Amino acid sequence: MRQGCRLAVVADHTDTHAVLDAVLSPQGYEVTRLRRYSDLETRHTTADPFDIVVLDADAMPHSTATAQSAEKTETPAMRHVVIGTVSISLNSETRLISKPYQMAELLQTIESLLPVRH
């Protein structure tokens, strides 16, 4: 894992955030929990972007208009891990994990999105 990585967890439930925070914070990650996708949009316009965003599909917008506005918040620096099933197109910096998932799979997926540092 990499020191100084800023990770957002967007989920209705606290379990995913609690486990990621417990595992990644001691390794230097800054793990922030956001309850709704709209919280991520707000944060994106008011603060530095996250390096990786872990999204529970249940917390994502479902209307086409909202999904289109959500795409506008993406930046090249922001990578996504989506947990669950989604009907929007995913870019090359997005990974999809089906539910139910294993925490080891989520951690490996997060690691795969981090740039190699020399």
N, CA, C and O atoms as a GROMACS GRO file, in nm:
protein
  472
    1MET      N    1   0.084  -0.118   0.000
    1MET     CA    2   0.000   0.000   0.000
    1MET      C    3   0.089   0.125   0.000
    1MET      O    4   0.207   0.117   0.032
    2ARG      N    5   0.032   0.237  -0.036
    2ARG     CA    6   0.109   0.360  -0.050
    2ARG      C    7   0.076   0.461   0.059
    2ARG      O    8  -0.040   0.478   0.096
    3GLN      N    9   0.178   0.526   0.110
    3GLN     CA   10   0.162   0.633   0.209
    3GLN      C   11   0.097   0.755   0.146
    3GLN      O   12   0.124   0.786   0.030
    4GLY      N   13   0.012   0.823   0.220
    4GLY     CA   14  -0.043   0.951   0.177
    4GLY      C   15  -0.157   0.944   0.078
    4GLY      O   16  -0.197   1.048   0.026
    5CYS      N   17  -0.210   0.829   0.049
    5CYS     CA   18  -0.321   0.816  -0.044
    5CYS      C   19  -0.450   0.859   0.024
    5CYS      O   20  -0.478   0.819   0.137
    6ARG      N   21  -0.529   0.941  -0.047
    6ARG     CA   22  -0.657   0.989   0.007
    6ARG      C   23  -0.769   0.903  -0.052
    6ARG      O   24  -0.789   0.900  -0.174
    7LEU      N   25  -0.841   0.834   0.036
    7LEU     CA   26  -0.944   0.739  -0.005
    7LEU      C   27  -1.078   0.782   0.052
    7LEU      O   28  -1.089   0.810   0.171
    8ALA      N   29  -1.180   0.787  -0.033
    8ALA     CA   30  -1.317   0.814   0.013
    8ALA      C   31  -1.398   0.686   0.002
    8ALA      O   32  -1.384   0.612  -0.096
    9VAL      N   33  -1.481   0.661   0.100
    9VAL     CA   34  -1.572   0.547   0.099
    9VAL      C   35  -1.713   0.604   0.100
    9VAL      O   36  -1.755   0.666   0.198
   10VAL      N   37  -1.786   0.584  -0.010
   10VAL     CA   38  -1.924   0.633  -0.020
   10VAL      C   39  -2.015   0.512  -0.004
   10VAL      O   40  -2.028   0.430  -0.094
   11ALA      N   41  -2.079   0.503   0.113
   11ALA     CA   42  -2.163   0.388   0.144
   11ALA      C   43  -2.267   0.424   0.247
   11ALA      O   44  -2.245   0.508   0.334
   12ASP      N   45  -2.383   0.358   0.236
   12ASP     CA   46  -2.489   0.379   0.334
   12ASP      C   47  -2.455   0.315   0.467
   12ASP      O   48  -2.492   0.365   0.573
   13HIS      N   49  -2.383   0.204   0.462
   13HIS     CA   50  -2.349   0.129   0.582
   13HIS      C   51  -2.205   0.158   0.624
   13HIS      O   52  -2.122   0.194   0.540
   14THR      N   53  -2.176   0.144   0.751
   14THR     CA   54  -2.044   0.180   0.802
   14THR      C   55  -1.942   0.067   0.796
   14THR      O   56  -1.823   0.091   0.816
   15ASP      N   57  -1.985  -0.056   0.768
   15ASP     CA   58  -1.894  -0.171   0.774
   15ASP      C   59  -1.773  -0.156   0.682
   15ASP      O   60  -1.660  -0.175   0.725
   16THR      N   61  -1.797  -0.123   0.556
   16THR     CA   62  -1.687  -0.112   0.461
   16THR      C   63  -1.588  -0.004   0.505
   16THR      O   64  -1.468  -0.027   0.504
   17HIS      N   65  -1.638   0.111   0.545
   17HIS     CA   66  -1.551   0.218   0.591
   17HIS      C   67  -1.473   0.176   0.714
   17HIS      O   68  -1.352   0.199   0.721
   18ALA      N   69  -1.538   0.114   0.810
   18ALA     CA   70  -1.472   0.075   0.935
   18ALA      C   71  -1.356  -0.020   0.908
   18ALA      O   72  -1.248  -0.004   0.965
   19VAL      N   73  -1.378  -0.118   0.822
   19VAL     CA   74  -1.272  -0.215   0.794
   19VAL      C   75  -1.158  -0.148   0.715
   19VAL      O   76  -1.041  -0.167   0.748
   20LEU      N   77  -1.193  -0.072   0.611
   20LEU     CA   78  -1.088  -0.005   0.534
   20LEU      C   79  -1.009   0.092   0.620
   20LEU      O   80  -0.886   0.101   0.607
   21ASP      N   81  -1.076   0.165   0.707
   21ASP     CA   82  -1.008   0.259   0.796
   21ASP      C   83  -0.914   0.184   0.890
   21ASP      O   84  -0.800   0.226   0.911
   22ALA      N   85  -0.961   0.074   0.946
   22ALA     CA   86  -0.879  -0.003   1.040
   22ALA      C   87  -0.756  -0.063   0.972
   22ALA      O   88  -0.649  -0.069   1.032
   23VAL      N   89  -0.770  -0.106   0.848
   23VAL     CA   90  -0.660  -0.170   0.777
   23VAL      C   91  -0.566  -0.067   0.712
   23VAL      O   92  -0.444  -0.084   0.716
   24LEU      N   93  -0.622   0.038   0.652
   24LEU     CA   94  -0.541   0.129   0.571
   24LEU      C   95  -0.485   0.250   0.645
   24LEU      O   96  -0.377   0.298   0.610
   25SER      N   97  -0.554   0.300   0.746
   25SER     CA   98  -0.503   0.417   0.818
   25SER      C   99  -0.365   0.394   0.879
   25SER      O  100  -0.280   0.483   0.869
   26PRO      N  101  -0.340   0.278   0.942
   26PRO     CA  102  -0.205   0.256   0.996
   26PRO      C  103  -0.096   0.252   0.889
   26PRO      O  104   0.022   0.267   0.920
   27GLN      N  105  -0.136   0.233   0.763
   27GLN     CA  106  -0.039   0.229   0.653
   27GLN      C  107  -0.023   0.366   0.587
   27GLN      O  108   0.045   0.378   0.485
   28GLY      N  109  -0.084   0.469   0.645
   28GLY     CA  110  -0.066   0.603   0.593
   28GLY      C  111  -0.178   0.656   0.506
   28GLY      O  112  -0.169   0.769   0.458
   29TYR      N  113  -0.282   0.578   0.485
   29TYR     CA  114  -0.396   0.626   0.407
   29TYR      C  115  -0.480   0.722   0.490
   29TYR      O  116  -0.488   0.710   0.612
   30GLU      N  117  -0.540   0.818   0.422
   30GLU     CA  118  -0.643   0.903   0.483
   30GLU      C  119  -0.776   0.850   0.431
   30GLU      O  120  -0.807   0.865   0.313
   31VAL      N  121  -0.856   0.788   0.519
   31VAL     CA  122  -0.982   0.725   0.479
   31VAL      C  123  -1.098   0.810   0.530
   31VAL      O  124  -1.112   0.832   0.650
   32THR      N  125  -1.181   0.858   0.438
   32THR     CA  126  -1.294   0.945   0.471
   32THR      C  127  -1.424   0.877   0.432
   32THR      O  128  -1.437   0.825   0.322
   33ARG      N  129  -1.521   0.878   0.524
   33ARG     CA  130  -1.652   0.820   0.493
   33ARG      C  131  -1.748   0.930   0.450
   33ARG      O  132  -1.760   1.034   0.514
   34LEU      N  133  -1.817   0.904   0.338
   34LEU     CA  134  -1.923   0.991   0.289
   34LEU      C  135  -2.048   0.905   0.275
   34LEU      O  136  -2.041   0.793   0.224
   35ARG      N  137  -2.161   0.955   0.320
   35ARG     CA  138  -2.284   0.874   0.320
   35ARG      C  139  -2.353   0.867   0.184
   35ARG      O  140  -2.417   0.766   0.153
   36ARG      N  141  -2.342   0.972   0.104
   36ARG     CA  142  -2.413   0.979  -0.024
   36ARG      C  143  -2.318   1.027  -0.134
   36ARG      O  144  -2.218   1.093  -0.107
   37TYR      N  145  -2.354   0.993  -0.258
   37TYR     CA  146  -2.274   1.038  -0.371
   37TYR      C  147  -2.274   1.190  -0.379
   37TYR      O  148  -2.174   1.251  -0.419
   38SER      N  149  -2.385   1.252  -0.342
   38SER     CA  150  -2.391   1.399  -0.345
   38SER      C  151  -2.288   1.461  -0.250
   38SER      O  152  -2.240   1.571  -0.275
   39ASP      N  153  -2.255   1.390  -0.142
   39ASP     CA  154  -2.150   1.438  -0.051
   39ASP      C  155  -2.014   1.440  -0.123
   39ASP      O  156  -1.933   1.530  -0.100
   40LEU      N  157  -1.992   1.342  -0.209
   40LEU     CA  158  -1.868   1.338  -0.288
   40LEU      C  159  -1.864   1.454  -0.386
   40LEU      O  160  -1.761   1.519  -0.402
   41GLU      N  161  -1.977   1.481  -0.451
   41GLU     CA  162  -1.984   1.594  -0.545
   41GLU      C  163  -1.953   1.725  -0.474
   41GLU      O  164  -1.878   1.807  -0.525
   42THR      N  165  -2.011   1.744  -0.355
   42THR     CA  166  -1.987   1.866  -0.277
   42THR      C  167  -1.841   1.876  -0.238
   42THR      O  168  -1.779   1.981  -0.253
   43ARG      N  169  -1.785   1.767  -0.189
   43ARG     CA  170  -1.645   1.764  -0.146
   43ARG      C  171  -1.552   1.793  -0.263
   43ARG      O  172  -1.451   1.862  -0.248
   44HIS      N  173  -1.588   1.741  -0.381
   44HIS     CA  174  -1.505   1.760  -0.500
   44HIS      C  175  -1.492   1.908  -0.536
   44HIS      O  176  -1.387   1.951  -0.584
   45THR      N  177  -1.597   1.985  -0.514
   45THR     CA  178  -1.594   2.126  -0.551
   45THR      C  179  -1.534   2.215  -0.442
   45THR      O  180  -1.502   2.331  -0.468
   46THR      N  181  -1.518   2.162  -0.321
   46THR     CA  182  -1.470   2.245  -0.210
   46THR      C  183  -1.335   2.204  -0.153
   46THR      O  184  -1.280   2.276  -0.070
   47ALA      N  185  -1.280   2.091  -0.195
   47ALA     CA  186  -1.155   2.043  -0.136
   47ALA      C  187  -1.075   1.966  -0.241
   47ALA      O  188  -1.122   1.943  -0.353
   48ASP      N  189  -0.953   1.928  -0.204
   48ASP     CA  190  -0.870   1.848  -0.294
   48ASP      C  191  -0.940   1.716  -0.324
   48ASP      O  192  -1.005   1.659  -0.237
   49PRO      N  193  -0.927   1.667  -0.448
   49PRO     CA  194  -0.994   1.541  -0.483
   49PRO      C  195  -0.928   1.422  -0.414
   49PRO      O  196  -0.812   1.428  -0.371
   50PHE      N  197  -1.003   1.316  -0.404
   50PHE     CA  198  -0.950   1.192  -0.349
   50PHE      C  199  -0.872   1.118  -0.457
   50PHE      O  200  -0.898   1.137  -0.576
   51ASP      N  201  -0.776   1.036  -0.416
   51ASP     CA  202  -0.702   0.954  -0.511
   51ASP      C  203  -0.788   0.838  -0.560
   51ASP      O  204  -0.789   0.804  -0.678
   52ILE      N  205  -0.861   0.777  -0.466
   52ILE     CA  206  -0.948   0.663  -0.497
   52ILE      C  207  -1.079   0.681  -0.424
   52ILE      O  208  -1.083   0.723  -0.308
   53VAL      N  209  -1.188   0.648  -0.493
   53VAL     CA  210  -1.321   0.653  -0.433
   53VAL      C  211  -1.380   0.512  -0.439
   53VAL      O  212  -1.392   0.454  -0.548
   54VAL      N  213  -1.416   0.457  -0.324
   54VAL     CA  214  -1.484   0.329  -0.316
   54VAL      C  215  -1.633   0.360  -0.303
   54VAL      O  216  -1.676   0.422  -0.206
   55LEU      N  217  -1.711   0.316  -0.402
   55LEU     CA  218  -1.854   0.347  -0.408
   55LEU      C  219  -1.938   0.222  -0.392
   55LEU      O  220  -1.922   0.126  -0.467
   56ASP      N  221  -2.027   0.222  -0.294
   56ASP     CA  222  -2.128   0.117  -0.288
   56ASP      C  223  -2.234   0.157  -0.389
   56ASP      O  224  -2.286   0.269  -0.384
   57ALA      N  225  -2.268   0.068  -0.482
   57ALA     CA  226  -2.364   0.101  -0.587
   57ALA      C  227  -2.497   0.148  -0.529
   57ALA      O  228  -2.568   0.227  -0.592
   58ASP      N  229  -2.533   0.101  -0.410
   58ASP     CA  230  -2.658   0.144  -0.347
   58ASP      C  231  -2.656   0.292  -0.309
   58ASP      O  232  -2.762   0.352  -0.292
   59ALA      N  233  -2.538   0.351  -0.296
   59ALA     CA  234  -2.527   0.493  -0.260
   59ALA      C  235  -2.515   0.584  -0.382
   59ALA      O  236  -2.511   0.706  -0.368
   60MET      N  237  -2.509   0.523  -0.502
   60MET     CA  238  -2.494   0.601  -0.624
   60MET      C  239  -2.629   0.648  -0.675
   60MET      O  240  -2.732   0.586  -0.645
   61PRO      N  241  -2.630   0.757  -0.752
   61PRO     CA  242  -2.756   0.806  -0.810
   61PRO      C  243  -2.809   0.707  -0.914
   61PRO      O  244  -2.732   0.637  -0.979
   62HIS      N  245  -2.940   0.702  -0.927
   62HIS     CA  246  -3.000   0.607  -1.021
   62HIS      C  247  -3.065   0.674  -1.141
   62HIS      O  248  -3.089   0.607  -1.241
   63SER      N  249  -3.094   0.802  -1.135
   63SER     CA  250  -3.157   0.868  -1.249
   63SER      C  251  -3.052   0.903  -1.353
   63SER      O  252  -2.936   0.926  -1.319
   64THR      N  253  -3.092   0.907  -1.478
   64THR     CA  254  -2.998   0.940  -1.586
   64THR      C  255  -2.939   1.078  -1.567
   64THR      O  256  -2.819   1.098  -1.586
   65ALA      N  257  -3.022   1.175  -1.530
   65ALA     CA  258  -2.972   1.312  -1.512
   65ALA      C  259  -2.868   1.318  -1.402
   65ALA      O  260  -2.766   1.385  -1.417
   66THR      N  261  -2.894   1.249  -1.293
   66THR     CA  262  -2.799   1.250  -1.183
   66THR      C  263  -2.672   1.176  -1.222
   66THR      O  264  -2.561   1.218  -1.187
   67ALA      N  265  -2.686   1.066  -1.294
   67ALA     CA  266  -2.568   0.991  -1.337
   67ALA      C  267  -2.482   1.076  -1.429
   67ALA      O  268  -2.359   1.071  -1.421
   68GLN      N  269  -2.545   1.154  -1.518
   68GLN     CA  270  -2.468   1.241  -1.606
   68GLN      C  271  -2.396   1.349  -1.527
   68GLN      O  272  -2.281   1.382  -1.558
   69SER      N  273  -2.461   1.405  -1.426
   69SER     CA  274  -2.394   1.507  -1.346
   69SER      C  275  -2.284   1.445  -1.262
   69SER      O  276  -2.183   1.510  -1.234
   70ALA      N  277  -2.302   1.319  -1.221
   70ALA     CA  278  -2.200   1.251  -1.143
   70ALA      C  279  -2.074   1.231  -1.226
   70ALA      O  280  -1.963   1.242  -1.174
   71GLU      N  281  -2.091   1.202  -1.357
   71GLU     CA  282  -1.975   1.184  -1.443
   71GLU      C  283  -1.892   1.311  -1.452
   71GLU      O  284  -1.770   1.303  -1.472
   72LYS      N  285  -1.953   1.427  -1.439
   72LYS     CA  286  -1.882   1.554  -1.448
   72LYS      C  287  -1.790   1.576  -1.328
   72LYS      O  288  -1.699   1.658  -1.336
   73THR      N  289  -1.812   1.503  -1.218
   73THR     CA  290  -1.727   1.522  -1.100
   73THR      C  291  -1.600   1.440  -1.109
   73THR      O  292  -1.509   1.458  -1.028
   74GLU      N  293  -1.592   1.351  -1.207
   74GLU     CA  294  -1.472   1.268  -1.219
   74GLU      C  295  -1.356   1.351  -1.271
   74GLU      O  296  -1.374   1.439  -1.356
   75THR      N  297  -1.239   1.323  -1.219
   75THR     CA  298  -1.118   1.386  -1.269
   75THR      C  299  -1.020   1.275  -1.304
   75THR      O  300  -1.034   1.164  -1.254
   76PRO      N  301  -0.920   1.302  -1.388
   76PRO     CA  302  -0.823   1.198  -1.423
   76PRO      C  303  -0.752   1.141  -1.301
   76PRO      O  304  -0.711   1.025  -1.302
   77ALA      N  305  -0.736   1.220  -1.195
   77ALA     CA  306  -0.666   1.173  -1.077
   77ALA      C  307  -0.753   1.082  -0.991
   77ALA      O  308  -0.702   1.011  -0.904
   78MET      N  309  -0.885   1.084  -1.014
   78MET     CA  310  -0.974   1.008  -0.929
   78MET      C  311  -1.004   0.871  -0.991
   78MET      O  312  -1.050   0.862  -1.104
   79ARG      N  313  -0.976   0.767  -0.916
   79ARG     CA  314  -1.005   0.631  -0.959
   79ARG      C  315  -1.119   0.578  -0.873
   79ARG      O  316  -1.134   0.619  -0.758
   80HIS      N  317  -1.199   0.487  -0.930
   80HIS     CA  318  -1.316   0.438  -0.859
   80HIS      C  319  -1.315   0.286  -0.846
   80HIS      O  320  -1.272   0.215  -0.937
   81VAL      N  321  -1.364   0.238  -0.734
   81VAL     CA  322  -1.396   0.098  -0.714
   81VAL      C  323  -1.545   0.097  -0.681
   81VAL      O  324  -1.587   0.153  -0.581
   82VAL      N  325  -1.624   0.032  -0.767
   82VAL     CA  326  -1.768   0.025  -0.746
   82VAL      C  327  -1.803  -0.114  -0.695
   82VAL      O  328  -1.766  -0.214  -0.755
   83ILE      N  329  -1.875  -0.118  -0.582
   83ILE     CA  330  -1.917  -0.245  -0.522
   83ILE      C  331  -2.064  -0.263  -0.554
   83ILE      O  332  -2.148  -0.184  -0.512
   84GLY      N  333  -2.096  -0.368  -0.629
   84GLY     CA  334  -2.235  -0.395  -0.664
   84GLY      C  335  -2.254  -0.391  -0.815
   84GLY      O  336  -2.159  -0.409  -0.891
   85THR      N  337  -2.377  -0.367  -0.858
   85THR     CA  338  -2.412  -0.366  -0.999
   85THR      C  339  -2.454  -0.225  -1.039
   85THR      O  340  -2.533  -0.161  -0.970
   86VAL      N  341  -2.400  -0.178  -1.151
   86VAL     CA  342  -2.435  -0.045  -1.201
   86VAL      C  343  -2.474  -0.055  -1.348
   86VAL      O  344  -2.433  -0.147  -1.419
   87SER      N  345  -2.554   0.042  -1.394
   87SER     CA  346  -2.597   0.042  -1.533
   87SER      C  347  -2.537   0.158  -1.612
   87SER      O  348  -2.578   0.184  -1.725
   88ILE      N  349  -2.439   0.228  -1.552
   88ILE     CA  350  -2.372   0.336  -1.625
   88ILE      C  351  -2.240   0.283  -1.679
   88ILE      O  352  -2.186   0.185  -1.627
   89SER      N  353  -2.189   0.346  -1.783
   89SER     CA  354  -2.062   0.301  -1.840
   89SER      C  355  -1.947   0.335  -1.746
   89SER      O  356  -1.948   0.438  -1.679
   90LEU      N  357  -1.850   0.247  -1.743
   90LEU     CA  358  -1.735   0.264  -1.654
   90LEU      C  359  -1.612   0.297  -1.737
   90LEU      O  360  -1.594   0.243  -1.846
   91ASN      N  361  -1.527   0.385  -1.685
   91ASN     CA  362  -1.405   0.420  -1.758
   91ASN      C  363  -1.291   0.325  -1.720
   91ASN      O  364  -1.309   0.237  -1.636
   92SER      N  365  -1.176   0.344  -1.781
   92SER     CA  366  -1.062   0.254  -1.758
   92SER      C  367  -1.004   0.265  -1.618
   92SER      O  368  -0.928   0.178  -1.576
   93GLU      N  369  -1.037   0.371  -1.546
   93GLU     CA  370  -0.988   0.390  -1.409
   93GLU      C  371  -1.090   0.343  -1.305
   93GLU      O  372  -1.079   0.377  -1.188
   94THR      N  373  -1.188   0.265  -1.349
   94THR     CA  374  -1.292   0.216  -1.259
   94THR      C  375  -1.290   0.064  -1.257
   94THR      O  376  -1.280   0.000  -1.361
   95ARG      N  377  -1.299   0.008  -1.138
   95ARG     CA  378  -1.306  -0.137  -1.120
   95ARG      C  379  -1.440  -0.170  -1.057
   95ARG      O  380  -1.491  -0.095  -0.975
   96LEU      N  381  -1.496  -0.284  -1.095
   96LEU     CA  382  -1.625  -0.329  -1.043
   96LEU      C  383  -1.606  -0.456  -0.962
   96LEU      O  384  -1.541  -0.550  -1.008
   97ILE      N  385  -1.662  -0.458  -0.842
   97ILE     CA  386  -1.659  -0.577  -0.756
   97ILE      C  387  -1.803  -0.615  -0.727
   97ILE      O  388  -1.882  -0.533  -0.682
   98SER      N  389  -1.837  -0.741  -0.754
   98SER     CA  390  -1.974  -0.788  -0.729
   98SER      C  391  -1.996  -0.818  -0.582
   98SER      O  392  -1.904  -0.855  -0.510
   99LYS      N  393  -2.122  -0.799  -0.540
   99LYS     CA  394  -2.161  -0.837  -0.403
   99LYS      C  395  -2.209  -0.980  -0.406
   99LYS      O  396  -2.267  -1.022  -0.506
  100PRO      N  397  -2.189  -1.056  -0.302
  100PRO     CA  398  -2.105  -1.026  -0.186
  100PRO      C  399  -1.958  -1.032  -0.225
  100PRO      O  400  -1.921  -1.104  -0.318
  101TYR      N  401  -1.875  -0.959  -0.156
  101TYR     CA  402  -1.733  -0.952  -0.189
  101TYR      C  403  -1.650  -0.985  -0.065
  101TYR      O  404  -1.699  -0.980   0.048
  102GLN      N  405  -1.525  -1.018  -0.089
  102GLN     CA  406  -1.430  -1.044   0.019
  102GLN      C  407  -1.345  -0.919   0.037
  102GLN      O  408  -1.309  -0.854  -0.060
  103MET      N  409  -1.314  -0.886   0.161
  103MET     CA  410  -1.234  -0.767   0.189
  103MET      C  411  -1.097  -0.775   0.121
  103MET      O  412  -1.044  -0.673   0.076
  104ALA      N  413  -1.038  -0.894   0.114
  104ALA     CA  414  -0.908  -0.909   0.048
  104ALA      C  415  -0.918  -0.868  -0.099
  104ALA      O  416  -0.826  -0.807  -0.152
  105GLU      N  417  -1.029  -0.902  -0.165
  105GLU     CA  418  -1.050  -0.863  -0.305
  105GLU      C  419  -1.059  -0.711  -0.318
  105GLU      O  420  -1.003  -0.654  -0.411
  106LEU      N  421  -1.128  -0.646  -0.225
  106LEU     CA  422  -1.139  -0.501  -0.228
  106LEU      C  423  -1.002  -0.436  -0.207
  106LEU      O  424  -0.967  -0.342  -0.278
  107LEU      N  425  -0.926  -0.485  -0.112
  107LEU     CA  426  -0.792  -0.430  -0.086
  107LEU      C  427  -0.700  -0.447  -0.207
  107LEU      O  428  -0.626  -0.355  -0.241
  108GLN      N  429  -0.705  -0.564  -0.271
  108GLN     CA  430  -0.623  -0.587  -0.391
  108GLN      C  431  -0.664  -0.493  -0.504
  108GLN      O  432  -0.579  -0.443  -0.577
  109THR      N  433  -0.793  -0.470  -0.517
  109THR     CA  434  -0.843  -0.382  -0.622
  109THR      C  435  -0.797  -0.239  -0.599
  109THR      O  436  -0.755  -0.171  -0.693
  110ILE      N  437  -0.804  -0.193  -0.476
  110ILE     CA  438  -0.755  -0.059  -0.442
  110ILE      C  439  -0.607  -0.048  -0.475
  110ILE      O  440  -0.564   0.049  -0.537
  111GLU      N  441  -0.530  -0.147  -0.436
  111GLU     CA  442  -0.386  -0.148  -0.463
  111GLU      C  443  -0.358  -0.143  -0.614
  111GLU      O  444  -0.263  -0.077  -0.657
  112SER      N  445  -0.439  -0.213  -0.693
  112SER     CA  446  -0.416  -0.217  -0.838
  112SER      C  447  -0.438  -0.081  -0.905
  112SER      O  448  -0.387  -0.057  -1.014
  113LEU      N  449  -0.514   0.006  -0.841
  113LEU     CA  450  -0.541   0.139  -0.898
  113LEU      C  451  -0.436   0.243  -0.862
  113LEU      O  452  -0.434   0.352  -0.920
  114LEU      N  453  -0.350   0.211  -0.769
  114LEU     CA  454  -0.249   0.308  -0.726
  114LEU      C  455  -0.135   0.313  -0.826
  114LEU      O  456  -0.090   0.209  -0.874
  115PRO      N  457  -0.087   0.432  -0.857
  115PRO     CA  458   0.027   0.442  -0.948
  115PRO      C  459   0.153   0.384  -0.884
  115PRO      O  460   0.170   0.388  -0.762
  116VAL      N  461   0.239   0.331  -0.968
  116VAL     CA  462   0.367   0.278  -0.920
  116VAL      C  463   0.457   0.396  -0.888
  116VAL      O  464   0.477   0.484  -0.971
  117ARG      N  465   0.512   0.396  -0.767
  117ARG     CA  466   0.605   0.504  -0.728
  117ARG      C  467   0.746   0.448  -0.721
  117ARG      O  468   0.769   0.338  -0.670
  118HIS      N  469   0.839   0.524  -0.772
  118HIS     CA  470   0.980   0.479  -0.773
  118HIS      C  471   1.057   0.548  -0.664
  118HIS      O  472   1.177   0.524  -0.649
   0.00000   0.00000   0.00000
